[in-house]
Amino acid sequence: MSTFKDLRAHARALDDTIVELMGRIGMPFLRIGIGVIFIWFGVLKPLGLSPAAELLANTVYWWTPEIVVPAIGWWEVAIGITFLIPQLTRVAIFLLAVQMPGTFLPLVLIAGGLLHRHPVGISPSRANTSSRTSSSLAQHSSLVPPSKPNAV
């Protein structure tokens, strides 16, 4: 019985150590992760390498894409940099709060162009679901060559 109590005490001590460690490093890791992601995707826009550039240009159609796409990219870089500097967290949150409505703007302005098909290809019946889903995924993926439809 005492071995079980000892094992339980060791497990609790290990859990307390892990919780304390995550409490110390969790926020810095989160800050670095968000900062790097914003910098990475922000830099892609001015370089003309962003897969979202066309969507952005179609969303903010009243501005010149050659100006607005790089400007939003640099804005995202600024968000990322301010997230990396702990003293600028409030600035980062402000910049992010200003940017977030624009992030959801495509859902309002061009929703029909965004949500025209389900990417997984859910079938109405459950019969042979895995092969239908695989076939649908193959047809919608640019990484997988299209296959012939299954004979029924």
N, C-alpha and C positions, 0 to 999 in steps of 0.2 A: 504494500500500500504506500509506503514512503517513496518508493521509486517512481510511482505514478505522480505523487505530489512534487517530487524533485523535477521530473520531466515537465510537468505543468508550470512550475516556477521558472524553469529555464526558457520555456516557450514564451511565457509572459515577459520575461526580461528581454528576450530577443525582439519580441513585438514592440516593446517600449523603446528599445534602441532604434528600430527601423522607423517608428513613428516620429521620434525626435529628430532623426537624420532627415527624413522627408520634410519635416517642418522647417528645418534650416535651409535645405537646398532646393525645395520645391519651387518657391517663388523666383529665385534667380534662374533656374532652369526654364521655367515658363517664360520669363522675360526674354531670355536669350533665344528660345525657340520662336517666339512670336516675332522678335526683332529680325532674326535671320530670314524668316519666311517673307516678311514685308519687304525687306531689302532685296531679296532675291527676285520676287515677282515684280517689284517696282522697277528694278534695273532692266528687266526684260522689255518693258514698254518703250523707253527711249531708244533702246538698241534695235527695235523693230522685230524682236523675237518672241513677243508675247502671243500665246494662242487666244487671249481674250481681247486683243486689239480690235478685231473686227466687230465683236460684240459691243465693245466700248464705243467705237465710232458710230455704230447703228443706234445705240442708246442715246448718245448726246449728239444727235444729228444736226442740231442748230449751231454747233461750233465746228471749226475746221479740225479734222482728225489729226493732221500733222502737228497741231498745237496741243490739243486736248489730251491725246494719248500719252505723249511724253510728260506733260504737266502732271497728269494723275500718277504716272509712274514715279516722278520725283517726289510727289506728295507721299506716296507709299514708302519711298526710301526714307523720307523725313520721319514718318511714323515708326519705321523700324529702328532708326538711329536713336530716336527719343526713348524707345522701349529698352534699348541696351544701356542707357544711362539712368540709374535708379533715381537720381535727383530730378529727372525730367518726366517722371511717370505721369504727372498731371497734364503736362503738355501732350504727351503721347495719347492719353485718353481723350483729350480735347480734339486733337487731329483725327483720331479714329472716329469720334462721335460725329464730326463734320463729314467724314468720308462714308460712313455706313449707309445713310439714305441713298447715296449714289450707287452703292453696291446692290441694293434691292430695286433700283429704278428699272432695270430690264424686265423684271416681273410685272411691272405696271405698264410700261410703254410698248414692249414687244413680247408679251407673254405667249401669244400665238406661235411665234417663231421659236420659243424655247421649249414648250411643253407639248410638242406635236406627237410624240411617241414615247412609249415606255422603253428604257434602254435594255431591260432584261427580257422583254417579250413574254409576258405572262400569258398563258393560254387559258381559255375559258373552262376547259375540262381538266381533270386531274389525270386522265389516262395518258400515259406516255409523256409525262411532263418533262422529265429530264432530257429526253432527246429533242423535244420541241424547244425547250429553253436553250439547249446547246446550239441548235440550228439557228435560232433567232439571234443568239449572241454572236455567232459566227458571221451572220449577215450584217450586223450593226457595228462590228469591230473592224477598225482599219488594220489591226495587227494580225487578224486571222483571215485567210482567204475564204471567199464565199464557197459554200459547199452545195451539192445538189440536195433538193428537198427529199425527205424520207418518203419512201413509197408506203402508202397505207393499205 
